[in-house]
Amino acid sequence: MNMRHIFQRLLPRRLWLAGLPCLALLGCVQNHNKPAIDTPTEEKIPVYQLADYLSTECSDIWALQGKSTETNPLYWLRAMDCADRLMPAQSRQQARQYDDGSWQNTFKQGILLADAKITPYERRQLVARIDALSTEIPAQVRPLYQLWRDGQALQLQLAEERQRYGKLQQSSDSELDTLRQQHHVLQQQLELTTRKLENLTDIERQLSTRKPAGNFSPDTPHESEKPEPSTHEVTPDEP
């Protein structure tokens, strides 16, 4: 066997041995891309679909009832939207139909009367009735109810601020009226005093411009006051 045959037999073997690392790396890449058999599948999200009441007519929304409806926050959102479209008189009339004392109907009353131009006292009573039933409200609806209640609390706070401002304005108006009356009285007194001063000034001016009568002198004796004759004066004898 010559050297040529030896190289021909050894060369393929060497190439095969040199290619082993590449084959090993290729196998690692393939194993890396394959999902592990023990890898758990993606966590499944429970499917829970809610009925959407956006297309429900407002004339029909109030008649709907049942657990699936009353525990659906989308139903109550649609009810609030429909209540905003009613006139105050219509809201009051509709609210009279839900006075059985359940949390569902009490909440409906609250939604209907919230924008019906009720007094602060009526709003406070309404919130108190719903608060008494708040433990019966389902967990799905409770966040929406809490937002609605916060809005009612802000309405009550706004009414109190308006009442406080009205009292302050009324007090300020009363004080202004008192000041106006005092100013009027002082103005009258000032005018009266001014007239008196003017009268006194006129009198004083008249007295200062009056002339003395004739050549009257206090040292000139009157005719009736003749001096008595002196004892040394000689009077002629009568014939």
C-alpha positions in Angstrom: 0.0 0.0 0.0 1.5 3.3 -1.1 1.2 6.7 0.5 -1.6 7.8 -1.9 -3.9 5.1 -0.7 -3.2 5.8 2.9 -4.1 9.5 2.4 -7.3 8.6 0.6 -8.4 6.4 3.5 -7.4 8.8 6.3 -8.8 12.0 4.7 -12.5 11.1 4.8 -12.1 9.9 8.3 -10.5 13.2 9.4 -13.3 15.2 7.7 -15.9 13.1 9.5 -14.1 13.7 12.8 -13.8 17.4 12.1 -17.5 17.6 11.4 -18.6 16.0 14.7 -18.5 19.3 16.7 -20.7 21.0 14.1 -23.2 18.1 14.3 -23.2 18.4 18.0 -23.9 22.2 17.9 -26.7 21.6 15.3 -28.3 19.1 17.6 -28.2 21.6 20.5 -29.9 24.2 18.4 -32.6 21.8 17.3 -33.2 20.8 20.9 -33.3 24.4 22.0 -36.0 25.2 19.5 -38.1 22.3 20.5 -40.5 23.0 23.4 -39.8 20.9 26.4 -42.2 18.1 26.9 -42.6 19.0 30.6 -43.2 22.8 29.8 -46.8 23.6 31.0 -49.1 25.1 28.4 -50.2 28.8 28.7 -52.6 29.6 31.5 -56.1 29.6 30.3 -58.1 32.7 31.0 -61.7 31.9 32.1 -64.2 33.1 29.5 -66.9 35.2 31.1 -68.9 37.3 28.7 -71.2 40.1 29.8 -74.3 41.2 28.0 -74.0 44.6 26.5 -77.1 46.8 27.0 -75.9 49.7 24.9 -78.4 48.8 22.2 -81.3 48.3 24.6 -84.0 50.9 24.3 -84.4 53.2 27.3 -88.1 52.4 27.4 -87.3 48.7 28.0 -84.3 49.1 30.3 -86.3 49.6 33.5 -88.4 46.5 33.0 -85.4 44.1 32.8 -84.6 42.1 35.9 -83.0 38.9 37.1 -79.7 38.0 38.6 -77.8 38.0 35.3 -79.1 41.5 34.6 -78.8 43.0 38.1 -75.3 41.8 38.6 -74.1 43.2 35.3 -72.5 46.7 35.7 -73.1 47.4 32.0 -76.9 47.3 32.7 -76.6 49.9 35.4 -74.4 52.1 33.2 -77.1 52.0 30.6 -79.8 52.8 33.2 -77.8 55.8 34.3 -77.5 56.9 30.7 -81.2 56.6 30.1 -82.0 58.4 33.4 -80.0 61.4 32.2 -82.4 61.7 29.2 -85.5 62.0 31.3 -87.2 65.2 32.4 -87.4 65.7 36.2 -91.1 65.0 36.2 -90.7 61.9 34.2 -87.9 60.7 36.5 -90.0 61.2 39.6 -93.0 59.4 38.0 -90.7 56.4 37.0 -89.1 56.3 40.4 -92.5 55.8 42.2 -92.7 52.3 40.6 -89.6 51.0 42.6 -90.5 51.4 46.3 -90.4 47.7 47.4 -87.3 48.3 49.5 -84.9 45.9 47.6 -81.4 47.1 46.8 -82.2 46.8 43.1 -85.2 49.0 43.1 -83.7 51.4 45.7 -80.7 51.8 43.4 -83.0 52.4 40.5 -84.8 55.1 42.5 -81.5 56.7 43.3 -80.4 56.7 39.7 -83.7 58.2 38.5 -83.9 60.9 41.2 -80.3 61.9 41.2 -80.8 64.5 38.4 -84.5 65.2 39.1 -83.8 68.5 40.8 -84.4 67.1 44.3 -83.7 69.1 47.4 -80.5 68.4 49.5 -82.7 66.9 52.2 -84.3 64.4 49.7 -80.8 63.5 48.3 -79.5 62.9 51.8 -82.5 60.6 52.6 -82.0 58.8 49.3 -78.3 58.1 49.9 -79.1 56.9 53.4 -81.7 54.4 52.2 -79.2 52.9 49.7 -76.4 52.9 52.2 -78.6 50.7 54.5 -78.7 48.1 51.7 -75.1 48.4 50.5 -74.1 45.0 51.9 -76.6 43.3 49.6 -75.1 44.9 46.5 -73.1 42.3 44.5 -69.4 42.7 44.2 -69.6 43.2 40.5 -71.8 46.3 40.9 -70.2 47.7 44.1 -67.4 49.7 42.4 -70.0 51.4 40.1 -72.3 52.1 43.1 -69.4 53.6 45.0 -68.7 56.0 42.1 -72.3 56.9 42.0 -72.4 57.5 45.7 -69.3 59.7 45.6 -71.1 61.8 43.0 -74.1 62.3 45.3 -71.8 63.3 48.2 -70.2 65.9 45.9 -73.7 67.2 45.1 -74.5 67.5 48.8 -71.2 69.3 49.5 -71.9 71.7 46.6 -75.4 72.4 48.0 -73.9 73.2 51.4 -71.4 75.5 49.9 -74.1 77.3 48.0 -76.2 77.7 51.2 -73.2 79.0 53.1 -72.4 81.5 50.3 -76.1 82.6 50.3 -76.0 83.2 54.0 -72.8 85.2 53.7 -74.2 87.2 50.9 -77.4 87.9 52.8 -75.4 89.0 55.8 -73.2 91.2 53.7 -76.3 92.7 52.1 -77.8 93.4 55.5 -74.6 95.0 56.7 -74.6 97.1 53.5 -78.2 98.2 54.1 -77.3 99.2 57.7 -74.3 101.2 56.4 -76.5 102.9 53.8 -79.0 103.9 56.5 -76.3 105.2 58.8 -74.8 107.2 55.9 -78.2 108.7 55.2 -78.7 109.7 58.8 -75.3 111.3 59.0 -75.9 113.1 55.7 -79.1 114.6 57.1 -77.3 115.6 60.3 -74.6 117.2 58.2 -77.0 119.1 56.1 -78.9 120.4 59.3 -75.6 121.5 60.9 -74.6 123.2 57.7 -77.9 125.1 57.5 -77.5 126.2 61.2 -74.0 127.5 60.5 -75.2 129.4 57.4 -77.9 131.0 59.5 -75.5 132.0 62.2 -73.2 133.4 59.6 -76.0 135.5 58.1 -76.9 136.9 61.5 -73.4 137.7 62.3 -72.9 139.4 59.0 -76.1 141.5 59.5 -74.9 142.6 63.0 -71.5 143.6 61.7 -72.9 145.8 58.9 -75.6 147.6 61.0 -74.9 151.5 61.3 -75.3 153.6 64.6 -78.5 155.8 64.8 -77.7 159.7 64.4 -74.8 161.4 66.3 -75.8 159.8 69.6 -73.1 159.9 72.1 -73.5 158.4 75.5 -71.7 161.4 77.1 -74.3 164.0 75.9 -76.9 164.7 78.6 -80.6 164.7 77.7 -82.7 167.9 77.9 -84.7 166.5 80.9 -81.5 166.1 82.8 -80.5 169.8 83.4 -77.9 170.5 85.9 -79.0 171.9 89.2 -78.0 175.6 89.9 -74.9 176.2 91.8 -75.1 177.8 95.2 -72.5 180.3 94.2 -74.5 181.4 91.2 -76.3 184.7 91.6 -79.8 184.8 90.2 -81.5 188.2 89.4 -84.3 189.4 91.6 -87.7 189.2 90.2 -89.5 192.6 89.8 
